Amino acid sequence: MCTLTLNGKLIKYRYSKNEGLPIVFLHGYLESMDVFTQFIDTYMPEIPTLILDIPGHGCSESIEKHQTMEQIANQVVSLLDYLKIETFIIYGHSMGGYVAQAVVKQVPQRAKLLGLLHSNVFADSTEKRENRLREVEAIEQGKLPTIAQLFLPKVVADFNFQRLVSIVSEWIERVKTMQPQGIISCLYAMAYRPDNTEMLNGSTPIHLIGSDSDQFLTQQMIDKMTKGSALHEVTVIEKCGHASFVEQPQQLARAIKRVYKEFC
């Protein structure tokens, strides 16, 4: 694990510099880069990978109080530049998928593949945006630990929760070490992110990964996205909720490696 100051802000990351095309993994809301470490170390240790705490989460500082996806993406691109990673594949989990889209829009010539890991290209609905802003108010009232306790268990499917309860508990405890204002800054970034539907027919190939029991990426959303010409592959992970990297890591690794070989 390394820390670095970029553009005046602290960022935490880990770069496994092996031979080949690097894969960037971006975590989701109320997570940190640590959610990917066991998955990477167990199932793809031979592949060069970059993981990082998204600005506002983990140990990485937010860009500003009400940051945007574009600002977060700029920090990710700055890290890629610092590490001299010219071309890459990028997979984003949930919120990380929104950041990944913004990264691809900034440097489309460098991104060989956009992986949407339980994520989507659509802007928030009015209702969803209002819910995020209510969550901001709750965090401002000191309720971040409560939000983590309510939200993070839903990330895994009910039928997987018991065997993963210790992992989910670790995620909840980690949130208690994060800065509430950083989480708020990411809620604003998500609430006001642009609609990226045009990317479904863009020049960057997309690997869409969903599952059969995801509470957040519904089958309806998957069906809507698969109509795009940019969809290179669609993977549906079985017996899984919103976190395939811990619920069904072998299935996920097989899917990513299969596509990865096509772009190396």
TORKOL-4160 file (C-alpha; in steps of 0.2 Angstrom, whole numbers, padded with zeros to 4 digits, m for minus):
264
<pt num="1" X="0000" Y="0000" Z="0000"/>
<pt num="2" X="0007" Y="0017" Z="m0005"/>
<pt num="3" X="0001" Y="0035" Z="m0001"/>
<pt num="4" X="0005" Y="0050" Z="m0013"/>
<pt num="5" X="0000" Y="0068" Z="m0014"/>
<pt num="6" X="m0007" Y="0072" Z="m0031"/>
<pt num="7" X="m0015" Y="0089" Z="m0035"/>
<pt num="8" X="m0013" Y="0094" Z="m0017"/>
<pt num="9" X="m0023" Y="0079" Z="m0011"/>
<pt num="10" X="m0018" Y="0063" Z="m0002"/>
<pt num="11" X="m0022" Y="0047" Z="m0012"/>
<pt num="12" X="m0019" Y="0029" Z="m0006"/>
<pt num="13" X="m0016" Y="0015" Z="m0019"/>
<pt num="14" X="m0008" Y="m0002" Z="m0023"/>
<pt num="15" X="0000" Y="m0006" Z="m0039"/>
<pt num="16" X="0005" Y="m0023" Z="m0043"/>
<pt num="17" X="0017" Y="m0020" Z="m0058"/>
<pt num="18" X="0017" Y="m0037" Z="m0068"/>
<pt num="19" X="0020" Y="m0039" Z="m0086"/>
<pt num="20" X="0005" Y="m0035" Z="m0097"/>
<pt num="21" X="m0010" Y="m0023" Z="m0099"/>
<pt num="22" X="m0015" Y="m0016" Z="m0081"/>
<pt num="23" X="m0032" Y="m0018" Z="m0075"/>
<pt num="24" X="m0038" Y="m0004" Z="m0063"/>
<pt num="25" X="m0052" Y="m0009" Z="m0051"/>
<pt num="26" X="m0062" Y="0005" Z="m0043"/>
<pt num="27" X="m0073" Y="0001" Z="m0027"/>
<pt num="28" X="m0090" Y="0006" Z="m0023"/>
<pt num="29" X="m0099" Y="0017" Z="m0011"/>
<pt num="30" X="m0094" Y="0015" Z="0008"/>
<pt num="31" X="m0080" Y="0003" Z="0002"/>
<pt num="32" X="m0062" Y="0005" Z="0000"/>
<pt num="33" X="m0049" Y="m0003" Z="m0011"/>
<pt num="34" X="m0047" Y="m0017" Z="0002"/>
<pt num="35" X="m0063" Y="m0025" Z="m0004"/>
<pt num="36" X="m0052" Y="m0031" Z="m0020"/>
<pt num="37" X="m0036" Y="m0036" Z="m0011"/>
<pt num="38" X="m0041" Y="m0055" Z="m0008"/>
<pt num="39" X="m0049" Y="m0056" Z="m0025"/>
<pt num="40" X="m0034" Y="m0050" Z="m0034"/>
<pt num="41" X="m0021" Y="m0059" Z="m0024"/>
<pt num="42" X="m0031" Y="m0076" Z="m0025"/>
<pt num="43" X="m0037" Y="m0076" Z="m0042"/>
<pt num="44" X="m0027" Y="m0064" Z="m0053"/>
<pt num="45" X="m0010" Y="m0062" Z="m0045"/>
<pt num="46" X="m0001" Y="m0063" Z="m0062"/>
<pt num="47" X="m0010" Y="m0048" Z="m0069"/>
<pt num="48" X="m0004" Y="m0030" Z="m0066"/>
<pt num="49" X="m0018" Y="m0022" Z="m0056"/>
<pt num="50" X="m0020" Y="m0005" Z="m0049"/>
<pt num="51" X="m0032" Y="m0002" Z="m0034"/>
<pt num="52" X="m0035" Y="0014" Z="m0025"/>
<pt num="53" X="m0046" Y="0023" Z="m0012"/>
<pt num="54" X="m0058" Y="0034" Z="m0022"/>
<pt num="55" X="m0056" Y="0052" Z="m0016"/>
<pt num="56" X="m0068" Y="0054" Z="m0002"/>
<pt num="57" X="m0067" Y="0036" Z="0004"/>
<pt num="58" X="m0054" Y="0026" Z="0013"/>
<pt num="59" X="m0038" Y="0036" Z="0016"/>
<pt num="60" X="m0040" Y="0047" Z="0000"/>
<pt num="61" X="m0045" Y="0065" Z="0002"/>
<pt num="62" X="m0059" Y="0072" Z="m0007"/>
<pt num="63" X="m0056" Y="0085" Z="m0020"/>
<pt num="64" X="m0068" Y="0098" Z="m0013"/>
<pt num="65" X="m0083" Y="0098" Z="m0002"/>
<pt num="66" X="m0095" Y="0095" Z="m0017"/>
<pt num="67" X="m0084" Y="0086" Z="m0029"/>
<pt num="68" X="m0089" Y="0080" Z="m0046"/>
<pt num="69" X="m0086" Y="0063" Z="m0055"/>
<pt num="70" X="m0075" Y="0073" Z="m0067"/>
<pt num="71" X="m0064" Y="0079" Z="m0053"/>
<pt num="72" X="m0063" Y="0062" Z="m0045"/>
<pt num="73" X="m0058" Y="0055" Z="m0063"/>
<pt num="74" X="m0045" Y="0068" Z="m0065"/>
<pt num="75" X="m0037" Y="0062" Z="m0049"/>
<pt num="76" X="m0037" Y="0044" Z="m0055"/>
<pt num="77" X="m0030" Y="0050" Z="m0072"/>
<pt num="78" X="m0016" Y="0059" Z="m0062"/>
<pt num="79" X="m0012" Y="0043" Z="m0053"/>
<pt num="80" X="m0011" Y="0034" Z="m0069"/>
<pt num="81" X="0001" Y="0047" Z="m0076"/>
<pt num="82" X="0012" Y="0047" Z="m0061"/>
<pt num="83" X="0013" Y="0028" Z="m0062"/>
<pt num="84" X="0017" Y="0029" Z="m0081"/>
<pt num="85" X="0002" Y="0018" Z="m0085"/>
<pt num="86" X="m0002" Y="0023" Z="m0103"/>
<pt num="87" X="m0015" Y="0011" Z="m0108"/>
<pt num="88" X="m0027" Y="0001" Z="m0097"/>
<pt num="89" X="m0043" Y="m0009" Z="m0094"/>
<pt num="90" X="m0054" Y="m0001" Z="m0080"/>
<pt num="91" X="m0067" Y="m0010" Z="m0070"/>
<pt num="92" X="m0078" Y="0000" Z="m0058"/>
<pt num="93" X="m0090" Y="m0008" Z="m0044"/>
<pt num="94" X="m0106" Y="0002" Z="m0042"/>
<pt num="95" X="m0100" Y="0020" Z="m0038"/>
<pt num="96" X="m0083" Y="0015" Z="m0045"/>
<pt num="97" X="m0092" Y="0012" Z="m0062"/>
<pt num="98" X="m0097" Y="0030" Z="m0062"/>
<pt num="99" X="m0080" Y="0035" Z="m0059"/>
<pt num="100" X="m0073" Y="0023" Z="m0072"/>
<pt num="101" X="m0085" Y="0031" Z="m0085"/>
<pt num="102" X="m0078" Y="0048" Z="m0081"/>
<pt num="103" X="m0061" Y="0042" Z="m0083"/>
<pt num="104" X="m0064" Y="0034" Z="m0100"/>
<pt num="105" X="m0073" Y="0050" Z="m0106"/>
<pt num="106" X="m0057" Y="0060" Z="m0101"/>
<pt num="107" X="m0044" Y="0048" Z="m0109"/>
<pt num="108" X="m0054" Y="0037" Z="m0121"/>
<pt num="109" X="m0039" Y="0034" Z="m0132"/>
<pt num="110" X="m0030" Y="0026" Z="m0117"/>
<pt num="111" X="m0044" Y="0015" Z="m0110"/>
<pt num="112" X="m0045" Y="m0002" Z="m0120"/>
<pt num="113" X="m0061" Y="m0008" Z="m0110"/>
<pt num="114" X="m0073" Y="m0001" Z="m0098"/>
<pt num="115" X="m0079" Y="m0014" Z="m0086"/>
<pt num="116" X="m0096" Y="m0010" Z="m0077"/>
<pt num="117" X="m0096" Y="m0021" Z="m0062"/>
<pt num="118" X="m0114" Y="m0021" Z="m0055"/>
<pt num="119" X="m0114" Y="m0003" Z="m0061"/>
<pt num="120" X="m0124" Y="0007" Z="m0075"/>
<pt num="121" X="m0123" Y="0022" Z="m0086"/>
<pt num="122" X="m0139" Y="0031" Z="m0081"/>
<pt num="123" X="m0140" Y="0047" Z="m0071"/>
<pt num="124" X="m0150" Y="0047" Z="m0055"/>
<pt num="125" X="m0168" Y="0048" Z="m0056"/>
<pt num="126" X="m0176" Y="0063" Z="m0046"/>
<pt num="127" X="m0181" Y="0051" Z="m0032"/>
<pt num="128" X="m0164" Y="0043" Z="m0031"/>
<pt num="129" X="m0156" Y="0060" Z="m0030"/>
<pt num="130" X="m0167" Y="0066" Z="m0016"/>
<pt num="131" X="m0163" Y="0050" Z="m0007"/>
<pt num="132" X="m0144" Y="0053" Z="m0008"/>
<pt num="133" X="m0147" Y="0071" Z="m0002"/>
<pt num="134" X="m0157" Y="0065" Z="0013"/>
<pt num="135" X="m0142" Y="0053" Z="0016"/>
<pt num="136" X="m0131" Y="0068" Z="0016"/>
<pt num="137" X="m0142" Y="0076" Z="0030"/>
<pt num="138" X="m0141" Y="0060" Z="0040"/>
<pt num="139" X="m0122" Y="0060" Z="0039"/>
<pt num="140" X="m0121" Y="0078" Z="0044"/>
<pt num="141" X="m0131" Y="0073" Z="0059"/>
<pt num="142" X="m0118" Y="0060" Z="0064"/>
<pt num="143" X="m0127" Y="0045" Z="0057"/>
<pt num="144" X="m0114" Y="0038" Z="0045"/>
<pt num="145" X="m0111" Y="0022" Z="0056"/>
<pt num="146" X="m0130" Y="0019" Z="0056"/>
<pt num="147" X="m0130" Y="0021" Z="0037"/>
<pt num="148" X="m0116" Y="0009" Z="0035"/>
<pt num="149" X="m0125" Y="m0004" Z="0046"/>
<pt num="150" X="m0140" Y="m0003" Z="0036"/>
<pt num="151" X="m0133" Y="m0002" Z="0018"/>
<pt num="152" X="m0118" Y="m0013" Z="0017"/>
<pt num="153" X="m0127" Y="m0030" Z="0022"/>
<pt num="154" X="m0138" Y="m0027" Z="0007"/>
<pt num="155" X="m0123" Y="m0027" Z="m0005"/>
<pt num="156" X="m0122" Y="m0046" Z="m0003"/>
<pt num="157" X="m0137" Y="m0057" Z="m0007"/>
<pt num="158" X="m0147" Y="m0063" Z="0008"/>
<pt num="159" X="m0143" Y="m0081" Z="0005"/>
<pt num="160" X="m0124" Y="m0077" Z="0005"/>
<pt num="161" X="m0124" Y="m0066" Z="0020"/>
<pt num="162" X="m0121" Y="m0078" Z="0034"/>
<pt num="163" X="m0105" Y="m0085" Z="0026"/>
<pt num="164" X="m0099" Y="m0067" Z="0023"/>
<pt num="165" X="m0105" Y="m0059" Z="0039"/>
<pt num="166" X="m0087" Y="m0057" Z="0045"/>
<pt num="167" X="m0082" Y="m0048" Z="0029"/>
<pt num="168" X="m0097" Y="m0037" Z="0029"/>
<pt num="169" X="m0093" Y="m0033" Z="0047"/>
<pt num="170" X="m0075" Y="m0028" Z="0042"/>
<pt num="171" X="m0083" Y="m0016" Z="0029"/>
<pt num="172" X="m0094" Y="m0008" Z="0042"/>
<pt num="173" X="m0080" Y="m0005" Z="0054"/>
<pt num="174" X="m0069" Y="0002" Z="0041"/>
<pt num="175" X="m0082" Y="0015" Z="0037"/>
<pt num="176" X="m0080" Y="0021" Z="0055"/>
<pt num="177" X="m0062" Y="0027" Z="0051"/>
<pt num="178" X="m0068" Y="0037" Z="0036"/>
<pt num="179" X="m0071" Y="0056" Z="0035"/>
<pt num="180" X="m0090" Y="0059" Z="0035"/>
<pt num="181" X="m0087" Y="0075" Z="0024"/>
<pt num="182" X="m0078" Y="0064" Z="0011"/>
<pt num="183" X="m0093" Y="0052" Z="0010"/>
<pt num="184" X="m0104" Y="0067" Z="0008"/>
<pt num="185" X="m0093" Y="0073" Z="m0006"/>
<pt num="186" X="m0095" Y="0057" Z="m0015"/>
<pt num="187" X="m0114" Y="0057" Z="m0013"/>
<pt num="188" X="m0115" Y="0074" Z="m0021"/>
<pt num="189" X="m0104" Y="0067" Z="m0036"/>
<pt num="190" X="m0116" Y="0053" Z="m0038"/>
<pt num="191" X="m0132" Y="0063" Z="m0036"/>
<pt num="192" X="m0127" Y="0075" Z="m0050"/>
<pt num="193" X="m0117" Y="0064" Z="m0061"/>
<pt num="194" X="m0122" Y="0066" Z="m0080"/>
<pt num="195" X="m0131" Y="0053" Z="m0090"/>
<pt num="196" X="m0119" Y="0042" Z="m0100"/>
<pt num="197" X="m0131" Y="0032" Z="m0110"/>
<pt num="198" X="m0121" Y="0038" Z="m0126"/>
<pt num="199" X="m0107" Y="0027" Z="m0120"/>
<pt num="200" X="m0117" Y="0012" Z="m0124"/>
<pt num="201" X="m0114" Y="0016" Z="m0142"/>
<pt num="202" X="m0097" Y="0024" Z="m0140"/>
<pt num="203" X="m0080" Y="0018" Z="m0146"/>
<pt num="204" X="m0074" Y="0010" Z="m0130"/>
<pt num="205" X="m0079" Y="m0008" Z="m0128"/>
<pt num="206" X="m0090" Y="m0012" Z="m0112"/>
<pt num="207" X="m0090" Y="m0027" Z="m0102"/>
<pt num="208" X="m0106" Y="m0027" Z="m0091"/>
<pt num="209" X="m0106" Y="m0038" Z="m0076"/>
<pt num="210" X="m0122" Y="m0041" Z="m0066"/>
<pt num="211" X="m0129" Y="m0055" Z="m0056"/>
<pt num="212" X="m0145" Y="m0064" Z="m0053"/>
<pt num="213" X="m0149" Y="m0057" Z="m0036"/>
<pt num="214" X="m0143" Y="m0039" Z="m0036"/>
<pt num="215" X="m0154" Y="m0027" Z="m0027"/>
<pt num="216" X="m0146" Y="m0012" Z="m0035"/>
<pt num="217" X="m0142" Y="m0017" Z="m0053"/>
<pt num="218" X="m0159" Y="m0024" Z="m0059"/>
<pt num="219" X="m0162" Y="m0036" Z="m0074"/>
<pt num="220" X="m0172" Y="m0022" Z="m0081"/>
<pt num="221" X="m0157" Y="m0010" Z="m0081"/>
<pt num="222" X="m0146" Y="m0024" Z="m0088"/>
<pt num="223" X="m0158" Y="m0027" Z="m0102"/>
<pt num="224" X="m0159" Y="m0009" Z="m0106"/>
<pt num="225" X="m0140" Y="m0007" Z="m0107"/>
<pt num="226" X="m0137" Y="m0023" Z="m0118"/>
<pt num="227" X="m0145" Y="m0015" Z="m0133"/>
<pt num="228" X="m0130" Y="m0004" Z="m0135"/>
<pt num="229" X="m0117" Y="m0007" Z="m0149"/>
<pt num="230" X="m0102" Y="m0005" Z="m0138"/>
<pt num="231" X="m0107" Y="m0020" Z="m0127"/>
<pt num="232" X="m0093" Y="m0032" Z="m0130"/>
<pt num="233" X="m0099" Y="m0045" Z="m0117"/>
<pt num="234" X="m0112" Y="m0047" Z="m0104"/>
<pt num="235" X="m0109" Y="m0058" Z="m0089"/>
<pt num="236" X="m0122" Y="m0063" Z="m0077"/>
<pt num="237" X="m0115" Y="m0070" Z="m0061"/>
<pt num="238" X="m0126" Y="m0084" Z="m0053"/>
<pt num="239" X="m0131" Y="m0085" Z="m0035"/>
<pt num="240" X="m0124" Y="m0068" Z="m0031"/>
<pt num="241" X="m0129" Y="m0051" Z="m0026"/>
<pt num="242" X="m0121" Y="m0034" Z="m0028"/>
<pt num="243" X="m0103" Y="m0040" Z="m0023"/>
<pt num="244" X="m0097" Y="m0054" Z="m0035"/>
<pt num="245" X="m0079" Y="m0051" Z="m0029"/>
<pt num="246" X="m0083" Y="m0059" Z="m0013"/>
<pt num="247" X="m0099" Y="m0069" Z="m0016"/>
<pt num="248" X="m0093" Y="m0078" Z="m0032"/>
<pt num="249" X="m0075" Y="m0073" Z="m0035"/>
<pt num="250" X="m0071" Y="m0088" Z="m0045"/>
<pt num="251" X="m0085" Y="m0084" Z="m0058"/>
<pt num="252" X="m0080" Y="m0066" Z="m0058"/>
<pt num="253" X="m0062" Y="m0070" Z="m0061"/>
<pt num="254" X="m0066" Y="m0082" Z="m0075"/>
<pt num="255" X="m0076" Y="m0069" Z="m0084"/>
<pt num="256" X="m0063" Y="m0055" Z="m0082"/>
<pt num="257" X="m0049" Y="m0066" Z="m0087"/>
<pt num="258" X="m0058" Y="m0072" Z="m0103"/>
<pt num="259" X="m0061" Y="m0054" Z="m0109"/>
<pt num="260" X="m0044" Y="m0048" Z="m0103"/>
<pt num="261" X="m0035" Y="m0061" Z="m0115"/>
<pt num="262" X="m0044" Y="m0053" Z="m0130"/>
<pt num="263" X="m0037" Y="m0036" Z="m0126"/>
<pt num="264" X="m0019" Y="m0041" Z="m0121"/>
